[in-house]
Every structure is written in C-alpha cells, then in structure tokens.
Amino acid sequence: MREIFFDEDTIYAPITPNVHSAVSIIRVSGEKSIESVDKIFRGKKKLKDAKTHSILYGYIVDEKEEKIDDVLVSVMRKPNSYTAEDVVEINCHGNPLIVTKILELLKNQNLRMALPGEFTKRAVLNGKIDLIQAEAVNSLIMSKNLTNLKISRNILNGNLSKIVNEIKEKLLDLLAYLEVLVDHPEEDLAERNWEFIENSIKNVIKKLKNILDKSKNSRFFTEGIKICIVGKTNSGKSSLMNSMLGEDRSIVSKIPGTTRDVVKEITSIEGVPVSILDTAGIRKSKNLLEKEGIKRTINSIKSSDVILLVFDISTKISKKDVSVIETIKNHAKEKNIFVVLNKIDKLTKKPIKNLDTFNIEKNKKILKRKDDILNLLKENNITPTEYFIVSAKKGIGIKKLTKTIVEKIIGDVETEVNNILTNNERHKELIQDTIKSLEEALEATKQKMPEEFIAINVRDSLSYIGEMIGEVTTEDLMDKIFKNFCVGK
C-alpha cells in the first residue's frame, strides 16, 4: 500500500518552454479541468459537450470577454489520458505574454500550478504507468545521445516492467505456498516440497541477475566511455586527441610539456558518448605547474575506463617511457590498456595513405621498435588489450583504433542497446537488495529451516520489487524521484 497523500487539486502548467515560439501548450489535469477551461474558452461548442480526444477551435477570453488569443483546445477524458484524469491542453501562440495571461486566468479559478513531474506522478498513482516507466520518461527527456534515448524508450515501452511483474507473480506464488505451510504447522516438515521452494527461489535469482548482467554496460551509454591518453612528453598525445575528435582542440607543439593540465572533450564513437582526456606528459620535474599536471594525470588514469598508452615509435625507448610504464603499472595495470605506437610516418620514406595497403612487416625499424615496447610492457607484467600503429598527425589508423575501443569495451552497440533492460541506478540497487534477500531465503531453505524464516526474506524481496514499480513507496521517495522532472511533465 502506498503511504502517499493523493492531492486531488486540478493542476496546470505549460508543457512547452515559455519562450517566443510558433506555438505553446498549457496542460490542465484533474476533476475540474474541463469546466475550468470552459469558463475562459469561446467556440462553436462547449468543451463539456466535446467527445474525448477531440480538438476544438476558439478563443481564450478574460473576465471582460476580451480575446486573449485564438487557440486549439484538446479534450481527453479519463481514463484515456496521460494522467488517467480529465485533461485539457490549450494550444496558443508562443508568446510568453499570452501564456502568462492564460496561466493567470486558470489560477483565478483556484487551480494551482503543477509541481515538477506532477503530471507523470499522477499517471503512476492512477495506475496508468508504473514507477519504472515514469523514471524512463525523465531519462527519455534528458538523454544526450541516440543510444541512451533508445534504451529509455524500450524501458518506457514496458520491457523491464513486464519482467519485473513476472518475477513478482512468481514470488507471490511462492509466498502463498509458504504461508499455507505456516498456517498448518502440524504437517511434517520433511513432507514439505523443498525442491519446489528451492527451485522457485533459484529461478527468480537467475532472472534478476540476468537483468543486471544485460544492463552492466548501461553506464557507458549515459556517462560515456572515459578514455585517458597517457604518454611521455611530446609523444603525440595532443595530436591523437585532435585526430580522434576531428578538430584541433589540444595545443600541438614540439616543445615538451605543452599540456600541463588535463584537457577534456566529449565526442561520440559508433553512437556511444566518449570523454577523451589529454593529460600532461609523465616525467620527473621540479616545476610546480608540471608536478600538479602529472598529479592530475594520475587521478585521470585511476578514474578512466580505457588507457591509450602512447609511444613515439620514431624514437628509441627512453627513461621517460620507462617512467610512464611504471606509472601505468602502479595505477592502471588492471584497466583496458590500448598501446598506441605513434608517428609511423617518420619511419617511412614514402607517404602512407592507407595502413591496409602498407606492409608493416617489410619495415624492420617499425617492427623492432614495436617489439621493444611490447617486450618492455611484458617485463612489467602489463598485458595490453590491443596495440595500434598510427600516425595521429596524418590521421592514419585512427578510425580503426576508435572503432576497436568501442567493440572491446561494449561489443556490438545495436545488440547491446536492445539487450539493456535498465539504465537506472535505483533499479539496480533494488535488484541487488532483492537478490540478497532471496539468497538468504535460499540458504534457509537448504537448511530446511521453518518456513516462517523463508517467508520473511521472500516478503522483503517483494517489498523491494514493489518499491521498483511504485506499489510500495513513500511521499519522500516520490518527491525525490520527481523533483528532477521539468514542471510540465
């Protein structure tokens, strides 16, 4: 049961930005929505006589019957509306003065302005959608890339809700069986169907873990893949960043130590958001600015998903390269490390147009430098995810590098997007709590403890499921979720 006071006020709010535009829309929802708008609407037909999902043309007038604006008014009768209440939407010209005046006329009828997310909140409380879908509405609005938009759309369509409700039914069946046993204590415990209880719990745990497993990469579509470019000074890190971005963002110079702070840029690779960090070159320095830059480089390494370890293949391995490798060994040994052997153009007599047509195997110097670097990494127990031979300055090999990063970290993007069941951390935490309760129930079952103990954990798991879909919640939780919504939603 919800511990929520349901506010029956009729509410209103603009559902489009209140700026100069072609059209603005004001939504009114609640028991008095139709009669209230009827008082300020003048058309060939009264709104109270209009059929549901019909549009009427007319005028909005003030107290003196002066025309404020000519409008199109949509009427949607309960329960077939967004909120499952009577809803009226006023389409007027997009002038903030007009919108403000219409809002004032609605307020004068003792209606009140909607709170952030209140329309969607009412849709949840009225059973139109569940809380999972409501949160997907906000995620859909706030998505900053097409892949996350698609994930949110799938959740809003009910993909996750369907699975969660199936799990809830399985747990209710199990709880019903356990409660029958509790009500009949005279039965011999040995005759209980322990196999049914155990398998029921195991199957639900498996389904829940499958949701988490399929959704483990969802953060990459919301937060993006964080890529940190690391190397000695003047190894071509800034050129690599510029080449990956397709624009000159970092300063490129032959003077070592040009980059003294972390330069961050956001782009998209294969439809996946990516944050690229160009860091200060790692070397020993007494310069306070450089020392601070190197400190920030290390912090960036620790917080990144991918390390692009850049070497200047046109020069022999130096003490600076060794220092970089030691830093990686100390701070990023377990991360996805892509070795980038840069400046290949400096080791060829003829210009390279395409790596596919360039036979690297015939260039002994390139092979020798490549082997020296990979052997040094091996000696330091660093196993790269993959290595690439590129020319950042010429843009050679960069497309293959960026594409491979996404493939190695995420896999096939389209398949992954369609598989992800949730991109919401609240959902994931509640699923983990549910699994924990069910694992305790499973342990109690294996020990053939009294069914009261098993039932307690099953009830707890149902409570977590109920909190996910909004069947069990509080006013504080609802306020926390909907405060991040815009007023018109």
N, C-alpha and C positions, 0 to 999 in steps of 0.2 A: 504494500500500500504506500502511496506517495505521501510524504509528510510536507505537503505544499498547500498553501492557501491559493485557491484559484480566483484570480481577480476577474470579475465579470463586467468591468468597465468596457465601454465601447472606446476603442483607441484609433488613432490616426497618425500618419507620418508620410512625408514624401519618400517614395521608394526609388527616386532618381536624384542625382546630385542637384542641389538647389543653386544652379548657376544659369547664366544665359545660354539657352539652347533652343532647339526647334520645339521640343515637347517635354513637359514634366508630368509625372504621375504621382497622385496622392492616394494612398490606400486607407480605407476605413474598415475596421473589422469589429464585429460584436452585435449584440441583440438590437441596438438602436441605429445601426449603420444605415440601413435603407431609409428609415423615416427621417433621420437627421439630414442626410444629403438631399432628400426630397424637399425639405424646407427651404433649401437655397438653390434648387435646380428648377429651371423652367424649360419645358419641352412639350412636344405634342402628347406625350404620355407620362403619367406619374411613374416613378421608379417602383412604387409598391405594386403596380399592376404589370410590371415587366416580368417576362419569363427569365428563368435562370440562364446565365451565360448569354445575355443579350446586351447590345450596345445601343445607347440612345444619344441622339444629338440634341443639344440645347444650350442654355446659358446658366452660368452661376451668377446670382444676384445678391446684393447686400440688403440690409434692413429697409432701405428706401426703394427697393426694387430696381436699383440701378445695375446695369450689366457690368459685371467684373471681367468676364471672358466667355467666349463661346467654347464649349467643351464636348468631349465624347465621354460618356459615363458607362462603365461596365458594371453589370449586376451579376453576382454569383451567390446563389442561395446555399445555405448549409444543407447537407454536409459536404457538398461538392465544390469546395473552395480550398485555397491554400491552408487556411487555419481551421477548416471544418466549421466555421461560423459564417453568418451572413457577411459578405464582403462587397464593398463598392469601391471602384477605382476611378478616380477623376483624371482624365487626360486633358491638360490645359496647355496653353503656350508656355514655353520655357523662359519666363521672365521671373526672377526672384520676387519682384513686387507683387505679381499676380499670385504666385504660390503662397507668399506670406499672408496675403489678404484672405485667401481661401482657408488657410490654416486658422486664421483668426476667427472666421465665421464658424468653423467647426468647434473651436474652443468655447465660443459664446453659447453653445448648446450643451455645455457641461460634459463634453467629451474631453479626453486627455491625450496628450502626445504619447506615442508608444515608446517604451524603453528599448535600449539596444537588444536586438534579437527577439523582441516580444512576439512578433507575428509567428516566427518559427517555434518559439517556446509554446505558444498556444496550439500549434499544429501537433506538437508532441503530447501535450496534456490532453488534447482531444482525440488522440489515437490515430491521427492522420499519418504520421510517420513516427519512427522510434528515435531515441536519442542518438543512436549510431548514425542514422541518416541525417539528423539535424546538424550534427557536427560536420558531416560531409558537405552540407550546404555552405558552411563558412569556409571550409577547405577549398571548395569549388571556386568561391568568390576570390579567395586570397592566393590561389595558385599562380605561380610566376613562370610556369613552363607548361608546355602541352602534355608532357608525360604525366606530371602530377595532376593536371586537370583531368586526364582520362582515368587515373586511379580514383580520384574523388567522385567522378561521375559513376563509376562502377559501384562504389560504396553507396552512393545516393540511390542507385537503382535497386539496392537491397541485396547485393551479392553476399555481404558479410552478415547482414541481419538474418537471412534465410538459414545460414549455417548455425548461427548462434541460437536461433529459435529451435532448430532441430536438436541441438545439444541440450537446451533447456527441457524439452519434452522427454528426452532420454533420462535426464536426471530426475524429473518429476515421476517418471515410471519407477525408477529405482527407489526413490524416497517413499513412494506409495507402498512398494513391496516391503521395505524396511519397517514402515510404521505398522503394517499388518502384523509383522513379527513382534513388534513392541507391544501391540495390543493383545497378543496371545503368548504370554511368557511361559505357559505350561508346556508348549511344544519343545521337543528335544532339540538343542542347538545343533547336534550332529546331523539332524534331518533338514537343516536349512540348505537352501540351494546356493552354497558358497560359490560354485562355479559361475552361476548367473550374476551374482553380486560382483565378483572379481572381474569378469569379462566386461560387464557394463561400465565399470569404472575405467578399466584399461582402454576401452574403445573411445570414451569421451576424452581421456587424456591424450590419446593419439590424435583425435580431431583438433584439439586445442593446440597441440604442439605443431600440427600441420599449418595452422593459421599463422603462428609465429615464424615458422620456417619459411613459408611462402612470402612473408612480409619483412624478412630480415633486411632486404635491400631498400626498403621504402624510404629510409632517411636520405639515400643518395638522390632521390627524386624531389625531396623537399629542401634539404640542406645543401645538396650537391656533393660531388666528389672533391675533396680538398687535396690539391696537388702542390707539393713543395719542391721547388727547384733548388738543388744544392750542388756546390762545387767550389773549387778554389777560385780566387780572383782571376778575372779575365779568361775564364774557360768558355764563355759564350752563354751564360745563363740568361742575361737580359735579351740577347738575340733570340734565344729559344722561346722565351715568353712572348716576345713580339711576333714571332713566326706562328706560334700556336694561336694567338689572338687575331692574327691577320692585320695587325696595326702596330705602329710604333708607340708603345706605352712606356717601356722602360728605357732609360738613357743608356745608349751603347757607346762605349769609349775604349780606346786602347789603354787608357790609364787604369791600372789596377785599383780596386776598391771604390769604383764609382758608386755602386749601390751600397749605402750604409744603413738603410732601413729596409724593412720588409715591404715590398710593393705588391698589393693585392688587386687582382682583376677577376671579374666574373664573366664567363662565357658559356657556350653550350656546345657539347660534343655529342653527336648522334642523338640529339634531343635531350641529353642529360645535362643539368646545370653543373658547372665546374668552377671551382675557385682556384686560381693559379697564384702561387706566392713566389715572387722573385726575391731571393734572400741575399744578404751580404756574403761575400766570399769568406770562407773559413781560413784564417791564418792567424799566427801569433802577432799581436800588435800592442803597442803601448798607447796608441791613440784612443782616448776615451770614447770618441764617437764610434770608431770601428769596433771597440770592445763591446759597446752596447748593441751595435748592429749584429755582432756574432752571437751575443746572448739571445737576441730576438730570433735569430736564425734557428738556434737550438730549440727554443719554445715552439716555433713553427713546425719543426721536424716532429716533435712529440705529438702535436695535435693533428697532423695530416694523415690522410688515408694512403696516399701514394707519394713516394720519394722519387724524383727524377735526379739521379746522380750523374752529374755532367763532368766529362773529362775532355780536355783538349787533346785529341788524338794526333795532332800535328807536332806535339812536343813529347819528349820522354817523360816518364813518371818522375815527379819531383817530391820533395819533402812536404810541399803544400798538399799534394794529392794524398799522401800518406796521412796527413793531419785530418783531411776530410773523411777518409775511410775510418779512422779511429773515432771520429765524432759519430758517424753512422753506426759503427759497432756498439758504441756506448748508449745511443739514444734511439736507434731505429732498426735494429737488427731483425726484428720480427715483422716489420712492415713490408708492404709491397714495394720493392725497390726495382725501378727500371733504370738500367745503365744506359746513358746516352753518350756515345762516342762522337763528339762534335768536331767540326772543322775538317771534314773529309776532303773538302775542295782544295785544301792547302797541300794535300799529298798526291794530287793527280796533275799530270801535265796538261791534259785536255779537260775542258769544262764538262761537268756531269750534268746531263739534262734529266736523266731518269735512272734511279737505282736498279730498276728491273732490267735495264739493258746494260748496266755497268757490272763487269765481272770483278768483284772484290777479290776473289781467290787469286787473281793474277797480280795483285798489288801486295808484294811481300812486306812492305813497310806498314801498310794498314793492318795486315794480319798479325805482324809482330807486335805492334802497339796494342791491338785488341787482346791478344793472348797475354801480354804482360799485365794489363789491367785486370782481366778476368782471373788470372792466377793470383794476383795480389789480393783480390776480394776473397778468393777461396782460402788463402792462407789466414785470412782474418775471420773465417767461418761465416762469411756473408754470401748468401745464395740469391742472386738477382732473379726476379720473376721473369725478366727477359732483357735482352740488350738490343740497342739500335745504333746503327751507323748513320749519321746525319750531317747535313750542313744547315745549321739554323739560319745562317746569313742568307743562303740561297733558297731556303725552304725545301730542301731535298730530304725526303724520308720523314717529314713531319706528319703528314696525313696518316701514314701507316702507324706511327707512334701513338697519335691521339686515339685512333680507332681501336688499337690494341689495348690501350689502358681501359677503355670502357668495356671491351669484351672480357678482359681478365677480371675486372672488379665486379661487373654486373652480369655479363653474359649477353644473350640476345635481348635487346632492350624491349622490343614489342612483346615477346613472350613473357618477360619479367613483369612488365606493366600489367598484362592481363592476368597474371598469377597473383599479384599482390592483393591481399584481402583487407588490409588496414594500413593507413599511414598516420595513425593517431596514437600517441604515446599513452594516453589514458586507457585506451582499449588494451594495449599490450600489457600494461601493468596489471589490469584487472584479470586478463587471461592468465598471467603468471601467478596471481593470487589464487585463481580458481584451480590451476594445476597443483599448486602446493597443498590446498585443502583436500583435493582428490587423492593425492599421493599419500596423505595421512590416512585417508579413508581406506586406501588400498592396503596399507601396512596393517591397519586394524583388522581388515578382512582376512589377510594372510594368517594373522594370529588367532583368527576366529573369536574375536572379542565380542561382547554383547552388542546387538545391533544398534542400541542407543548411541554408542560411541561413533559408529559408522555414520549413522543418520545425522549427527551433529555436523560432521565435516561435509556431508552432502548438502545440508541446508546452507552452510557457509558458502559453498560453491555456487548454489542457486542465487544467493544474495549478491555475489559478485557479478553473475550473469545479468541479474535484474538491474544492477547499477549500470551495466553497459548499455542496456536497451532502454533504460529510463523507467522501468517498473518499480524499482526500489531506489529512491533518491530523496534528497532534501532540498529545501529552498536555497541553502548556501551553495550546494553543488550546482544547482541550476543557474544561480546568479553568476557563479564563477565561469561556467561554460558559455553563457550567452552574453556576458559583458564585452566579449571581444567581437561580437557581431556589430554590423552597422545598424543604425536606428531603423532604417526602412526594411530590414529583414527580420 
